[in-house]
Amino acid sequence: MQTVWTKIILHVDLDAFFAAVEQLLHPEWRDKPVIVGADPQGGRGRGVVSAASYEARRFGVHSAMPISKAYQLCPNGIYVTPHGRVYQEYSQNFFAVLNQFSPLVEGLSIDEAFLDMSGSMTLFKNVKNLGQTLKSEIKKQTQLTASVGIAPSKSVAKIASDFKKPDGLMIVEPDKVQEFLDSLPVTKLWGIGKQTYKSLQKMGIHTVYQLRNYPQDVLEKKFGKMGLHIYRMAHGTDERSVTPYENVKSVSNETTFNTDVIDQHILQKTLFQLSEKVGGRLRRSHLKGYTIHLKIRFSDFRTCTRSHTVKKAISLTEDIYDTVIILLDEFLPSENFIRLLGVGVSHLENNGGSQLSIWDITDEKKLKLEKLMDQIQDKYGKNIIKHAEGIARRSTKKNDTQ
């Protein structure tokens, strides 16, 4: 008897994307450990691994690992600084292939997405044929491999795509969902992070089966709304639909210093540069936001975050910097050296469509100038034109007098 699918959801994930692109561009690097990220500087480098080829993963190297640790594990690896624009081009080609299969494509990141194929199966014999055909077209049109999970829901499809990497295809049929989930560790479920897992461990819950058989009311009392969420995930209940072009929730940028910093001028200059990057990304996406975030990581790896919500949504570099520099004041003067700084903006809205008041005219002129700068930098490079240093000095001086 043929399985009846009411919903057919695919999660598609390019394998070791950044590293795979580098190996594609440099055939001599194929079958060798390639690590994309910060300069390791002979094991003294700072920053983290952005991506590691599967050859590098055999040495224990993985993404988000400190680059110094990666070098210890794999000193003979090929270390490459990221080439963002190149990866973006390959990503665009990847999404172009996905859009050939379904109008319902929801991008999760530059190299992964959900597809809803529930109403688009007429050209395929069955779900296996669908998965094989999609993987074949991705390989043909991008020269990259992808792992695909197919299931009746987003959460199960995402778990499934990770099962047979690289170049895998995993199908979880509707009547096999619970069987598939029960033996998994609870950390595989969407939404269970380190802190939630620690709490579940204390409750004696390690597998999805154990979580599924735990009383729902106890989980809700312990975790609130998250308790209901993980209970539903454990039962394979996920009714979320695939939403094309889902709104961006936040935009952020951070940097790790080569050596820990305490000099206030360097900190302020770095925050201005980060504000410039975040503002540029917002403007290119026609977005602005209400909540500005500051992230600080000290030399002892203690991490602090602060945020401030403004009355009018912003995207100007100057406005972001003026807000984040006030957040920095809480930590100054500091006797502790700083390892990392980050700036972010959330609670976003579209930048178009709102009628300008007379008080907004000056900001609109500044916005046009900054968009022009963005276009020039995109075409000719970041160093061809920059904000006047006077903006940073003026903003710093203003905050010093508050």
N, C-alpha and C positions, 0 to 999 in steps of 0.2 A: 504494500500500500504506500502510495506516494505521500511524503510529508506535506502538510498544508502550512504555508507561510502567510500569515496576515500582514506582517511587516518584514522587509528584508533590508537590514542595515549593514553597511560595510564600514569598517575602519581601515584606512589605508595609511601606511607609515613607510616612508622611504628609509632604507637601511643605512645607518651611519652616514647620513646625508652629506655633511660638510666634507668628511674624510673621503667618501665615495666620489664626490666631485673632484677633489684634488687628485685622486688616483686615476680618474678618467682623463684629466688634463695632463697628467704625467704618467704615461703607461709604465715607465720604469719603476714606479712606486707600487704597482699592483702586487698583491701577495706580500706586502711589507707593512710593518706597523707604522701607520700614519696618525699623528696626533695634532689636531688643530686647536690652537689656543695661544696663550701668552708665550713669550720667549722664555725657555727654561734657564738660560744663562748658566749652563753647566750645573744645574741643580740649585742655583741660588735665585732663580726667577720667582716672580710673584704673579698672582692671577690664577686662573683656573683653566681646565681643559674644556673646550667647547664641544669637541667631538673626537671619538677615537675609532679607528677602523677595527674590524673584527680581529685582525691580526694583532693589534695593540691590546685588545681586550683580553687576549690570552695571557698577557703579562699582568692582568689585574687593573689596567688603566680604564677609567670610565669618565664620562662627562661630569662636570662640576667638581672633579678632584683637583686639589691644588697642583699646579704645574710642577712644583718642586717634588712632590710625591710621585707624580707620573715619571719624572726623570729618574728617580731612584729605582722605580720598578722596570723602566724600559729606557736605559741610557742610550741605546743604539737606535731608538726610534727616529722617524723623520718628523721633525717639529715644524709646523707651518702656521704662520699668522693668518687669521681669517680673511677671506676675500668676499665681503658681504654682497657687493653688486653682482658678482659672478653667481653666487648662490641664489640671489633673487631671480636672476634670469632662468636658472634651472627650475626654480620653484614655480615661476609663471608657466613654464612649459608643462610641468607636472599637473598643475591645476587645469590647464587647457585640456589635457587628456581626460581628467575626471569629468569635466563639463561636457565632454562628448558622450558620456554614458548616462548622465542624469542632470536635470536642472536643479536638483536638490543636493547641493554640495556645501558643507559647512567646514570651513578651514579652522583647525585648532592651532596651527602654527605654520611655519614656512614649509614644513615637510610632512604634515599629516592632516587628514581630513576625514569627515564622515560623508557617506553617500546614502541616500534613501533610494533603493531600487525597487520599491514595492510596486510601482506602477509602470516599470520600464523593463520588464522581463521578456517581452515578446520576441526579441532577437536571440535569446539564449535558451538552450535546452533545459538547463537546471542551474542551481546556484553554484555548483562546482564549475560548470562551464563559464558562468559569469565571472567568477574569481580568476580563473585561468586566462580568460580573454583580456580582462582588465590588466592583469600583471604583464601579459605579453605586449599590450599596447604601450604601457608605461616604459617597458624595456626598449621597445622599438623606437619610440618617439623621444625619449630622454637619455637612453643608454644606462639608466639606473635601475636597480632592483627595488622592489617594494614588498613588504609583508602585509597580508590582508587577513582580517578577521571578519567573518560573516555570521550574523546572529539576528534574533528578532528584536534586539534593543541596542542602544548606543553603548551602555556600560559593558554588556557582555561582548559585543563586537570589539571594543577597545582591549579588553583582557585577552581575547582570542588572538588578536593580531600579534601579540608578543610571544606566542607559544612556539612558533616554529621558525623564528628568525635565524639567519637572514633568508630572504627570498621565500618566505613561507606563505602557506594558505591554510587557515584553520576555520572549519565550518562547525558551528554549534546549532544543531537543529532545534526547533521549538520544544519538542518533547524530551530533549536531552539537556536543557539548560541547568536544571537543578543538579543533575548528575555531574555535569561539568564543574559547577561552582563549589559543590560541597567539600571536595578534597583540597581546595585551595587555601593557602594562608589568608587571613583576613586582610593583610596588607595589600593584596591584589585588588580589593574593592575600591572603587572610585570614592575618594573623600576621606579615606582613613590615613591620616598622617602619623608622624612619630608620637605625638602626645596622646592622640586617641588610642593608638596601638598600645602604649604603655598602660593606659587605663584598662583596656580590654584584657591585657595580660594579667593584671591584678585580679580581674574577675574570672580568670581561668579560661578565657576565650582566645583560642589560637587559630582555629579554622573557621571557614564559612559555615560549615555544618553546625559547629557549636554556637555560632552567632545566630544562625537561623532558628535554633531551638531555644534561644533565650527569650524570656517574656518581653514583649514589646513595651509594656508599660514601665518595666524596670529600666530598659534602655533609654526611654524618653525622659524618665525622671533623672537619670544619670547624665545624659548628654543633651537634653532638650530636643530641638528640631533635628540636630545631627543624629540623635538616637533613632528617630523615625526613618531618616534617610538611610542609615547603614542597615537597619532592619529590612527595609524594602530592597536594598541592593543585594542582601544575602538571599532573598527570595527571588531574585532575578526580575523584580518589578521595576521597570524603568519606562515610563510613558513619554519621556521627552522626545520631541520631534527634531528632525534635522532641519536646522534653520540657516539658510544661505545668508552670507554676509552678516553674521552675528556681530552686534556692536562691540567695538573695542571697549574694555572696561577701564584700562589705565595705560599710561605711557610712562616709561621710566628709563633711566640710564645711570650706570654707576661705574666707578673706576677704582682699581686697587693701586696704591702708590708703590713705586719700586723700592722705596725705603719709607718707614713709618714717619709721619709728619706731625709737627707740633706748631710750626710757624703759621700764624694767623693769616698772613698775606697769601701764602700758598693755598691754604684752605679756602679762602674767599675767591681766589682766582679759579680754583678747580670747580667750585660751586657755580661760578658764572659760566664756565665752559659746559658743565653738565646742563645748566638751565638753557643754554643755547641749543644743545642737541635735542633736549626734550621739546623745547618750543618749536624747533624746526620740524620735528616729527608730527607734532600736533597740527601745525599749519599745513603741512603737505597732505594731511588726512582731513583737512577742513574741520578740525575739532578744537574745542577749548574746554577747560575744566575748572571746577570749583575748589577742589581739595589738593593742596600742595604738600608733598611728603619729603622729609629728610631722613636719610639712613646713614648711620655712623657705625663703623666697626673699629674698635680700639685694638692696640697691639696685642692685648691678651685675648682677642677674639670675642670680647663682650660686644654685643650688637644692640644699638638703641635706635628707635624710630620716633619721629615726631611729625605731626601734621597740623595744618591750619586750613580752615575753609573760609574762602572769601565770598563776599556778597554777589560779585559779578564774575562770571566765568572768564578765564584769561587764557591766552596762548602766547603773549608777547614775552620774549626772553627777559626783558627788563622787569616785568611784573612777577614772573616766576622767581627770578633772582632776589628781588626785593623781599619776597615772602620767605624764601628759604634761608636767607641770611639772618632774618629775625629768629628763626628756629635754631640756627647755629648758636646764637648768643647764649642760649641756655647752658651750653657746654663750655663756654669761654669765660675767663681764661682756664685752660686745662693743663694739668700736670701730666696727663696721659697722652702718649703718642697715638696718632690715628692711622689706621691701615687702609680703610676704605671709606669713600663717600658716595652717596647715591641721591638722586633727585627724581621725584615722580609726580605725576598729576593724575587724579582720578575724578570720578563723578563727572564724566564727559558729556558734552552735547555737541550737536552739529553747529558749525560756525556760520552757516548761511541761513537766510530766511528771516532773521530778526531785524526789525526796523531800527535804524540808528536814531538816537536822540541827539540834540545839539551838543550834549556833553561827551558824546562818543566820537565826534569828528576827529579830534586829535589822535585818539587811539586807532581809529581807522586809517589815518595817514601813516602812522607808525607800522600798522599791520601790513599795509601795501609795500612799504619799504622793506620790511623783513621778508615778505614773500619774494620780492625781487632779489634780495640777497640769497635766499634759499635756491632760487632758480640758477643764479650765477654760480653758486657753490656746487650745485648738482652737475653743471656742465663742465666747469673748469677746475673744480677741486676746492677743498675747504679753505686753503690758505690764500686763495686769490682775493678774497674780501672778508673782512671781519668787523664785528662791532667795535666801536671805539672803546679803548680801555677806560675812557672817561666815564662811561656808563657804570662800570663796576666801581670806580672810585667814588662817583657821585652817590651811588646807592649805599656803599659802605660808610661814607661820611654821614649820610642821612641817618643811618641806623646807629652810628656812634653817638649821635646827639639825642637819641630818644631816651 
